[in-house]
Amino acid sequence: MIIFKRPQALAGASVNRRLTGRLTETQARQQYPDIDIYKTRFTPMKNTLSGIDEKALIKMIVVRGSDRVVGIHMAGPDAPEIIQGMAVAIR
């Protein structure tokens, strides 16, 4: 499941989309006792090369015992294109 949401501000950045795939962190904590959360905030490559100071955020929710990804979330430029492949992979 991918949920498209309205644009949101991310630390002053102009964000095109915020996307959610599968479980939220709260849902994952209810279903699995042992999860790890991986988050990263970065400047997309095209922005680095062009000098645009726009950031993106990716958050991955993983079941610790099996390393199974049960949730993926992204906010930032081109989020729909990037997360589409990730969401298909975690189905």
KOLGU-4560 file (N, C-alpha, C; in nm, 3 decimals, padded with zeros to 5 digits):
<recs>
<n_xx: 00.084 n_yy: -00.117 n_zz: 00.000 ca_xx: 00.000 ca_yy: 00.000 ca_zz: 00.000 c_xx: 00.088 c_yy: 00.124 c_zz: 00.000 mol: A seq: 1 type: MET>
<n_xx: 00.065 n_yy: 00.213 n_zz: -00.092 ca_xx: 00.135 ca_yy: 00.342 ca_zz: -00.094 c_xx: 00.029 c_yy: 00.450 c_zz: -00.077 mol: A seq: 2 type: ILE>
<n_xx: 00.053 n_yy: 00.541 n_zz: 00.016 ca_xx: -00.041 ca_yy: 00.648 ca_zz: 00.044 c_xx: 00.022 c_yy: 00.780 c_zz: 00.001 mol: A seq: 3 type: ILE>
<n_xx: -00.043 n_yy: 00.851 n_zz: -00.091 ca_xx: 00.005 ca_yy: 00.981 ca_zz: -00.133 c_xx: -00.057 c_yy: 01.086 c_zz: -00.041 mol: A seq: 4 type: PHE>
<n_xx: 00.026 n_yy: 01.174 n_zz: 00.011 ca_xx: -00.023 ca_yy: 01.278 ca_zz: 00.100 c_xx: 00.009 c_yy: 01.414 c_zz: 00.040 mol: A seq: 5 type: LYS>
<n_xx: -00.048 n_yy: 01.516 n_zz: 00.097 ca_xx: -00.023 ca_yy: 01.652 ca_zz: 00.049 c_xx: 00.120 c_yy: 01.695 c_zz: 00.079 mol: A seq: 6 type: ARG>
<n_xx: 00.172 n_yy: 01.791 n_zz: 00.002 ca_xx: 00.310 ca_yy: 01.838 ca_zz: 00.028 c_xx: 00.326 c_yy: 01.886 c_zz: 00.172 mol: A seq: 7 type: PRO>
<n_xx: 00.442 n_yy: 01.859 n_zz: 00.228 ca_xx: 00.473 ca_yy: 01.896 ca_zz: 00.365 c_xx: 00.609 c_yy: 01.965 c_zz: 00.368 mol: A seq: 8 type: GLN>
<n_xx: 00.633 n_yy: 02.048 n_zz: 00.467 ca_xx: 00.765 ca_yy: 02.110 ca_zz: 00.482 c_xx: 00.856 c_yy: 02.014 c_zz: 00.557 mol: A seq: 9 type: ALA>
<n_xx: 00.980 n_yy: 02.004 n_zz: 00.513 ca_xx: 01.079 ca_yy: 01.918 ca_zz: 00.579 c_xx: 01.202 c_yy: 02.003 c_zz: 00.606 mol: A seq: 10 type: LEU>
<n_xx: 01.209 n_yy: 02.055 n_zz: 00.727 ca_xx: 01.323 ca_yy: 02.139 ca_zz: 00.768 c_xx: 01.349 c_yy: 02.250 c_zz: 00.667 mol: A seq: 11 type: ALA>
<n_xx: 01.244 n_yy: 02.318 n_zz: 00.624 ca_xx: 01.260 ca_yy: 02.431 ca_zz: 00.535 c_xx: 01.268 c_yy: 02.393 c_zz: 00.388 mol: A seq: 12 type: GLY>
<n_xx: 01.266 n_yy: 02.266 n_zz: 00.356 ca_xx: 01.277 ca_yy: 02.223 ca_zz: 00.217 c_xx: 01.139 c_yy: 02.225 c_zz: 00.151 mol: A seq: 13 type: ALA>
<n_xx: 01.139 n_yy: 02.242 n_zz: 00.022 ca_xx: 01.016 ca_yy: 02.232 ca_zz: -00.056 c_xx: 00.998 c_yy: 02.086 c_zz: -00.093 mol: A seq: 14 type: SER>
<n_xx: 00.892 n_yy: 02.025 n_zz: -00.043 ca_xx: 00.873 ca_yy: 01.881 ca_zz: -00.059 c_xx: 00.761 c_yy: 01.855 c_zz: -00.159 mol: A seq: 15 type: VAL>
<n_xx: 00.787 n_yy: 01.769 n_zz: -00.258 ca_xx: 00.686 ca_yy: 01.736 ca_zz: -00.358 c_xx: 00.581 c_yy: 01.641 c_zz: -00.303 mol: A seq: 16 type: ASN>
<n_xx: 00.624 n_yy: 01.538 n_zz: -00.232 ca_xx: 00.533 ca_yy: 01.436 ca_zz: -00.183 c_xx: 00.585 c_yy: 01.374 c_zz: -00.054 mol: A seq: 17 type: ARG>
<n_xx: 00.493 n_yy: 01.319 n_zz: 00.022 ca_xx: 00.529 ca_yy: 01.237 ca_zz: 00.137 c_xx: 00.459 c_yy: 01.105 c_zz: 00.116 mol: A seq: 18 type: ARG>
<n_xx: 00.533 n_yy: 00.995 n_zz: 00.122 ca_xx: 00.477 ca_yy: 00.865 ca_zz: 00.088 c_xx: 00.499 c_yy: 00.764 c_zz: 00.198 mol: A seq: 19 type: LEU>
<n_xx: 00.404 n_yy: 00.673 n_zz: 00.209 ca_xx: 00.410 ca_yy: 00.568 ca_zz: 00.308 c_xx: 00.388 c_yy: 00.434 c_zz: 00.241 mol: A seq: 20 type: THR>
<n_xx: 00.472 n_yy: 00.337 n_zz: 00.272 ca_xx: 00.454 ca_yy: 00.202 ca_zz: 00.220 c_xx: 00.441 c_yy: 00.105 c_zz: 00.336 mol: A seq: 21 type: GLY>
<n_xx: 00.334 n_yy: 00.028 n_zz: 00.338 ca_xx: 00.305 ca_yy: -00.075 ca_zz: 00.440 c_xx: 00.277 c_yy: -00.013 c_zz: 00.576 mol: A seq: 22 type: ARG>
<n_xx: 00.350 n_yy: -00.055 n_zz: 00.681 ca_xx: 00.316 ca_yy: -00.017 ca_zz: 00.818 c_xx: 00.382 c_yy: 00.114 c_zz: 00.861 mol: A seq: 23 type: LEU>
<n_xx: 00.310 n_yy: 00.189 n_zz: 00.945 ca_xx: 00.371 ca_yy: 00.304 ca_zz: 01.011 c_xx: 00.454 c_yy: 00.251 c_zz: 01.128 mol: A seq: 24 type: THR>
<n_xx: 00.533 n_yy: 00.335 n_zz: 01.190 ca_xx: 00.612 ca_yy: 00.293 ca_zz: 01.305 c_xx: 00.521 c_yy: 00.246 c_zz: 01.419 mol: A seq: 25 type: GLU>
<n_xx: 00.413 n_yy: 00.317 n_zz: 01.443 ca_xx: 00.320 ca_yy: 00.280 ca_zz: 01.549 c_xx: 00.257 c_yy: 00.143 c_zz: 01.522 mol: A seq: 26 type: THR>
<n_xx: 00.213 n_yy: 00.121 n_zz: 01.399 ca_xx: 00.154 ca_yy: -00.008 ca_zz: 01.363 c_xx: 00.256 c_yy: -00.121 c_zz: 01.377 mol: A seq: 27 type: GLN>
<n_xx: 00.379 n_yy: -00.096 n_zz: 01.335 ca_xx: 00.484 ca_yy: -00.198 ca_zz: 01.344 c_xx: 00.513 c_yy: -00.233 c_zz: 01.489 mol: A seq: 28 type: ALA>
<n_xx: 00.517 n_yy: -00.133 n_zz: 01.577 ca_xx: 00.543 ca_yy: -00.159 ca_zz: 01.719 c_xx: 00.431 c_yy: -00.241 c_zz: 01.782 mol: A seq: 29 type: ARG>
<n_xx: 00.309 n_yy: -00.224 n_zz: 01.734 ca_xx: 00.196 ca_yy: -00.302 ca_zz: 01.786 c_xx: 00.203 c_yy: -00.448 c_zz: 01.740 mol: A seq: 30 type: GLN>
<n_xx: 00.255 n_yy: -00.472 n_zz: 01.620 ca_xx: 00.258 ca_yy: -00.606 ca_zz: 01.563 c_xx: 00.385 c_yy: -00.684 c_zz: 01.593 mol: A seq: 31 type: GLN>
<n_xx: 00.496 n_yy: -00.613 n_zz: 01.610 ca_xx: 00.626 ca_yy: -00.677 ca_zz: 01.630 c_xx: 00.695 c_yy: -00.618 c_zz: 01.753 mol: A seq: 32 type: TYR>
<n_xx: 00.743 n_yy: -00.703 n_zz: 01.845 ca_xx: 00.806 ca_yy: -00.652 ca_zz: 01.966 c_xx: 00.949 c_yy: -00.600 c_zz: 01.944 mol: A seq: 33 type: PRO>
<n_xx: 01.010 n_yy: -00.641 n_zz: 01.835 ca_xx: 01.152 ca_yy: -00.606 ca_zz: 01.813 c_xx: 01.172 c_yy: -00.545 c_zz: 01.674 mol: A seq: 34 type: ASP>
<n_xx: 01.160 n_yy: -00.413 n_zz: 01.666 ca_xx: 01.183 ca_yy: -00.347 ca_zz: 01.538 c_xx: 01.299 c_yy: -00.249 c_zz: 01.549 mol: A seq: 35 type: ILE>
<n_xx: 01.363 n_yy: -00.227 n_zz: 01.438 ca_xx: 01.467 ca_yy: -00.124 ca_zz: 01.426 c_xx: 01.417 c_yy: -00.019 c_zz: 01.329 mol: A seq: 36 type: ASP>
<n_xx: 01.451 n_yy: 00.106 n_zz: 01.358 ca_xx: 01.412 ca_yy: 00.218 ca_zz: 01.272 c_xx: 01.540 c_yy: 00.277 c_zz: 01.214 mol: A seq: 37 type: ILE>
<n_xx: 01.545 n_yy: 00.287 n_zz: 01.082 ca_xx: 01.659 ca_yy: 00.348 ca_zz: 01.014 c_xx: 01.608 c_yy: 00.474 c_zz: 00.945 mol: A seq: 38 type: TYR>
<n_xx: 01.671 n_yy: 00.587 n_zz: 00.975 ca_xx: 01.631 ca_yy: 00.714 ca_zz: 00.914 c_xx: 01.755 c_yy: 00.780 c_zz: 00.855 mol: A seq: 39 type: LYS>
<n_xx: 01.734 n_yy: 00.846 n_zz: 00.742 ca_xx: 01.842 ca_yy: 00.926 ca_zz: 00.686 c_xx: 01.783 c_yy: 01.049 c_zz: 00.619 mol: A seq: 40 type: THR>
<n_xx: 01.851 n_yy: 01.159 n_zz: 00.634 ca_xx: 01.815 ca_yy: 01.284 ca_zz: 00.570 c_xx: 01.931 c_yy: 01.318 c_zz: 00.478 mol: A seq: 41 type: ARG>
<n_xx: 01.902 n_yy: 01.349 n_zz: 00.353 ca_xx: 02.009 ca_yy: 01.370 ca_zz: 00.257 c_xx: 01.970 c_yy: 01.471 c_zz: 00.151 mol: A seq: 42 type: PHE>
<n_xx: 02.069 n_yy: 01.518 n_zz: 00.077 ca_xx: 02.047 ca_yy: 01.603 ca_zz: -00.039 c_xx: 02.048 c_yy: 01.513 c_zz: -00.163 mol: A seq: 43 type: THR>
<n_xx: 01.939 n_yy: 01.510 n_zz: -00.240 ca_xx: 01.938 ca_yy: 01.427 ca_zz: -00.361 c_xx: 02.050 c_yy: 01.466 c_zz: -00.456 mol: A seq: 44 type: PRO>
<n_xx: 02.099 n_yy: 01.368 n_zz: -00.531 ca_xx: 02.212 ca_yy: 01.388 ca_zz: -00.621 c_xx: 02.191 c_yy: 01.507 c_zz: -00.717 mol: A seq: 45 type: MET>
<n_xx: 02.072 n_yy: 01.516 n_zz: -00.776 ca_xx: 02.049 ca_yy: 01.625 ca_zz: -00.871 c_xx: 02.057 c_yy: 01.761 c_zz: -00.803 mol: A seq: 46 type: LYS>
<n_xx: 02.020 n_yy: 01.767 n_zz: -00.675 ca_xx: 02.030 ca_yy: 01.894 ca_zz: -00.602 c_xx: 02.174 c_yy: 01.924 c_zz: -00.565 mol: A seq: 47 type: ASN>
<n_xx: 02.252 n_yy: 01.822 n_zz: -00.535 ca_xx: 02.393 ca_yy: 01.841 ca_zz: -00.502 c_xx: 02.466 c_yy: 01.901 c_zz: -00.622 mol: A seq: 48 type: THR>
<n_xx: 02.439 n_yy: 01.845 n_zz: -00.739 ca_xx: 02.507 ca_yy: 01.891 ca_zz: -00.860 c_xx: 02.462 c_yy: 02.030 c_zz: -00.903 mol: A seq: 49 type: LEU>
<n_xx: 02.337 n_yy: 02.065 n_zz: -00.875 ca_xx: 02.286 ca_yy: 02.195 ca_zz: -00.918 c_xx: 02.299 c_yy: 02.302 c_zz: -00.810 mol: A seq: 50 type: SER>
<n_xx: 02.336 n_yy: 02.262 n_zz: -00.689 ca_xx: 02.353 ca_yy: 02.358 ca_zz: -00.581 c_xx: 02.224 c_yy: 02.393 c_zz: -00.508 mol: A seq: 51 type: GLY>
<n_xx: 02.115 n_yy: 02.323 n_zz: -00.537 ca_xx: 01.988 ca_yy: 02.347 ca_zz: -00.468 c_xx: 01.994 c_yy: 02.285 c_zz: -00.330 mol: A seq: 52 type: ILE>
<n_xx: 01.954 n_yy: 02.361 n_zz: -00.228 ca_xx: 01.962 ca_yy: 02.311 ca_zz: -00.090 c_xx: 01.827 c_yy: 02.252 c_zz: -00.047 mol: A seq: 53 type: ASP>
<n_xx: 01.782 n_yy: 02.149 n_zz: -00.118 ca_xx: 01.657 ca_yy: 02.082 ca_zz: -00.087 c_xx: 01.689 c_yy: 01.943 c_zz: -00.033 mol: A seq: 54 type: GLU>
<n_xx: 01.627 n_yy: 01.904 n_zz: 00.076 ca_xx: 01.658 ca_yy: 01.778 ca_zz: 00.144 c_xx: 01.549 c_yy: 01.674 c_zz: 00.120 mol: A seq: 55 type: LYS>
<n_xx: 01.582 n_yy: 01.549 n_zz: 00.149 ca_xx: 01.486 ca_yy: 01.439 ca_zz: 00.146 c_xx: 01.507 c_yy: 01.356 c_zz: 00.272 mol: A seq: 56 type: ALA>
<n_xx: 01.403 n_yy: 01.282 n_zz: 00.310 ca_xx: 01.408 ca_yy: 01.198 ca_zz: 00.429 c_xx: 01.352 c_yy: 01.061 c_zz: 00.393 mol: A seq: 57 type: LEU>
<n_xx: 01.423 n_yy: 00.956 n_zz: 00.431 ca_xx: 01.374 ca_yy: 00.819 ca_zz: 00.416 c_xx: 01.381 c_yy: 00.753 c_zz: 00.553 mol: A seq: 58 type: ILE>
<n_xx: 01.274 n_yy: 00.679 n_zz: 00.585 ca_xx: 01.265 ca_yy: 00.606 ca_zz: 00.712 c_xx: 01.225 c_yy: 00.463 c_zz: 00.679 mol: A seq: 59 type: LYS>
<n_xx: 01.301 n_yy: 00.367 n_zz: 00.730 ca_xx: 01.275 ca_yy: 00.226 ca_zz: 00.704 c_xx: 01.249 c_yy: 00.157 c_zz: 00.838 mol: A seq: 60 type: MET>
<n_xx: 01.144 n_yy: 00.075 n_zz: 00.844 ca_xx: 01.108 ca_yy: 00.001 ca_zz: 00.964 c_xx: 01.135 c_yy: -00.146 c_zz: 00.938 mol: A seq: 61 type: ILE>
<n_xx: 01.221 n_yy: -00.206 n_zz: 01.021 ca_xx: 01.271 ca_yy: -00.342 ca_zz: 00.998 c_xx: 01.246 c_yy: -00.428 c_zz: 01.123 mol: A seq: 62 type: VAL>
<n_xx: 01.199 n_yy: -00.551 n_zz: 01.103 ca_xx: 01.185 ca_yy: -00.647 ca_zz: 01.212 c_xx: 01.324 c_yy: -00.700 c_zz: 01.243 mol: A seq: 63 type: VAL>
<n_xx: 01.370 n_yy: -00.680 n_zz: 01.363 ca_xx: 01.508 ca_yy: -00.712 ca_zz: 01.403 c_xx: 01.543 c_yy: -00.860 c_zz: 01.383 mol: A seq: 64 type: ARG>
<n_xx: 01.458 n_yy: -00.950 n_zz: 01.424 ca_xx: 01.490 ca_yy: -01.092 ca_zz: 01.418 c_xx: 01.503 c_yy: -01.149 c_zz: 01.278 mol: A seq: 65 type: GLY>
<n_xx: 01.430 n_yy: -01.093 n_zz: 01.183 ca_xx: 01.430 ca_yy: -01.148 ca_zz: 01.048 c_xx: 01.488 c_yy: -01.053 c_zz: 00.943 mol: A seq: 66 type: SER>
<n_xx: 01.518 n_yy: -00.930 n_zz: 00.980 ca_xx: 01.562 ca_yy: -00.826 ca_zz: 00.886 c_xx: 01.459 c_yy: -00.798 c_zz: 00.777 mol: A seq: 67 type: ASP>
<n_xx: 01.334 n_yy: -00.824 n_zz: 00.807 ca_xx: 01.225 ca_yy: -00.801 ca_zz: 00.712 c_xx: 01.181 c_yy: -00.655 c_zz: 00.720 mol: A seq: 68 type: ARG>
<n_xx: 01.175 n_yy: -00.588 n_zz: 00.606 ca_xx: 01.128 ca_yy: -00.450 ca_zz: 00.599 c_xx: 00.975 c_yy: -00.454 c_zz: 00.600 mol: A seq: 69 type: VAL>
<n_xx: 00.916 n_yy: -00.388 n_zz: 00.700 ca_xx: 00.770 ca_yy: -00.387 ca_zz: 00.711 c_xx: 00.711 c_yy: -00.248 c_zz: 00.688 mol: A seq: 70 type: VAL>
<n_xx: 00.796 n_yy: -00.149 n_zz: 00.672 ca_xx: 00.748 ca_yy: -00.014 ca_zz: 00.645 c_xx: 00.857 c_yy: 00.071 c_zz: 00.585 mol: A seq: 71 type: GLY>
<n_xx: 00.818 n_yy: 00.158 n_zz: 00.493 ca_xx: 00.913 ca_yy: 00.252 ca_zz: 00.433 c_xx: 00.839 c_yy: 00.383 c_zz: 00.409 mol: A seq: 72 type: ILE>
<n_xx: 00.902 n_yy: 00.493 n_zz: 00.444 ca_xx: 00.840 ca_yy: 00.624 ca_zz: 00.433 c_xx: 00.941 c_yy: 00.721 c_zz: 00.374 mol: A seq: 73 type: HIS>
<n_xx: 00.892 n_yy: 00.812 n_zz: 00.291 ca_xx: 00.983 ca_yy: 00.910 ca_zz: 00.231 c_xx: 00.913 c_yy: 01.043 c_zz: 00.215 mol: A seq: 74 type: MET>
<n_xx: 00.988 n_yy: 01.150 n_zz: 00.238 ca_xx: 00.944 ca_yy: 01.287 ca_zz: 00.212 c_xx: 01.056 c_yy: 01.354 c_zz: 00.136 mol: A seq: 75 type: ALA>
<n_xx: 01.022 n_yy: 01.416 n_zz: 00.024 ca_xx: 01.124 ca_yy: 01.486 ca_zz: -00.051 c_xx: 01.096 c_yy: 01.489 c_zz: -00.199 mol: A seq: 76 type: GLY>
<n_xx: 01.185 n_yy: 01.554 n_zz: -00.272 ca_xx: 01.168 ca_yy: 01.563 ca_zz: -00.417 c_xx: 01.171 c_yy: 01.425 c_zz: -00.482 mol: A seq: 77 type: PRO>
<n_xx: 01.082 n_yy: 01.405 n_zz: -00.577 ca_xx: 01.076 ca_yy: 01.279 ca_zz: -00.654 c_xx: 01.044 c_yy: 01.158 c_zz: -00.567 mol: A seq: 78 type: ASP>
<n_xx: 00.985 n_yy: 01.180 n_zz: -00.450 ca_xx: 00.951 ca_yy: 01.069 ca_zz: -00.362 c_xx: 00.863 c_yy: 00.963 c_zz: -00.429 mol: A seq: 79 type: ALA>
<n_xx: 00.765 n_yy: 01.002 n_zz: -00.512 ca_xx: 00.682 ca_yy: 00.898 ca_zz: -00.575 c_xx: 00.763 c_yy: 00.801 c_zz: -00.661 mol: A seq: 80 type: PRO>
<n_xx: 00.857 n_yy: 00.853 n_zz: -00.737 ca_xx: 00.937 ca_yy: 00.768 ca_zz: -00.824 c_xx: 01.032 c_yy: 00.679 c_zz: -00.745 mol: A seq: 81 type: GLU>
<n_xx: 01.090 n_yy: 00.732 n_zz: -00.640 ca_xx: 01.189 ca_yy: 00.658 ca_zz: -00.563 c_xx: 01.125 c_yy: 00.548 c_zz: -00.479 mol: A seq: 82 type: ILE>
<n_xx: 01.018 n_yy: 00.582 n_zz: -00.409 ca_xx: 00.960 ca_yy: 00.486 ca_zz: -00.316 c_xx: 00.877 c_yy: 00.379 c_zz: -00.387 mol: A seq: 83 type: ILE>
<n_xx: 00.836 n_yy: 00.404 n_zz: -00.510 ca_xx: 00.756 ca_yy: 00.307 ca_zz: -00.583 c_xx: 00.825 c_yy: 00.170 c_zz: -00.589 mol: A seq: 84 type: GLN>
<n_xx: 00.951 n_yy: 00.167 n_zz: -00.625 ca_xx: 01.024 ca_yy: 00.042 ca_zz: -00.632 c_xx: 01.045 c_yy: -00.022 c_zz: -00.496 mol: A seq: 85 type: GLY>
<n_xx: 01.067 n_yy: 00.060 n_zz: -00.395 ca_xx: 01.084 ca_yy: 00.008 ca_zz: -00.260 c_xx: 00.956 c_yy: -00.056 c_zz: -00.209 mol: A seq: 86 type: MET>
<n_xx: 00.842 n_yy: 00.007 n_zz: -00.233 ca_xx: 00.715 ca_yy: -00.046 ca_zz: -00.186 c_xx: 00.681 c_yy: -00.177 c_zz: -00.255 mol: A seq: 87 type: ALA>
<n_xx: 00.713 n_yy: -00.190 n_zz: -00.381 ca_xx: 00.689 ca_yy: -00.315 ca_zz: -00.453 c_xx: 00.775 c_yy: -00.426 c_zz: -00.391 mol: A seq: 88 type: VAL>
<n_xx: 00.898 n_yy: -00.393 n_zz: -00.355 ca_xx: 00.990 ca_yy: -00.493 ca_zz: -00.301 c_xx: 00.948 c_yy: -00.545 c_zz: -00.163 mol: A seq: 89 type: ALA>
<n_xx: 00.876 n_yy: -00.465 n_zz: -00.085 ca_xx: 00.841 ca_yy: -00.510 ca_zz: 00.051 c_xx: 00.703 c_yy: -00.573 c_zz: 00.057 mol: A seq: 90 type: ILE>
<n_xx: 00.636 n_yy: -00.587 n_zz: -00.055 ca_xx: 00.502 ca_yy: -00.651 ca_zz: -00.057 c_xx: 00.508 c_yy: -00.794 c_zz: -00.018 mol: A seq: 91 type: ARG>
</recs>
